[in-house]
Amino acid sequence: MFGLSFGMVVEGSVSVLLAVTIGYCVVLNSRLKRLHADRDTLRQMVTDLVQATDLANTAVKELKTTAVEADLVLNARLEEAERFGIQLANHVAAGPSLMARIAKITSVAQARDSVVPAAEEPYPTPAPTRLQSALQQLAARERIRGNAA
């Protein structure tokens, strides 16, 4: 046959196939290395995702707790405001009768003053007490934003 024996052809084809197999193994090895690197990266990403989920769950629980506390505080303040509103309405309703009593007292006092001679004082004027002078000083102070200084 053309000077080559059948054994040499087989050996040559086996060596070519072996070289192709080794080359293919090198390519597969590089792909496996990338896959392992990607697997480690994916594992780290999953770990980070689990941690972020845990943090989010904790934040949601704290937010719910804060919302419940704020709701309780708001309800308490609303109830207190309602009580103050009722008290204020009662005071406003009592205002006309109080004004009538004050008018009656002033008319009686004016009638008595017209009967008592002007030269005489019906009651001696007492010296101002410490409480009265402190109240006068507070009333004389400037007001800051509607509150006494």
Order of alpha helices (4+ residues) and beta strands (2+ residues): alpha-alpha-beta-beta
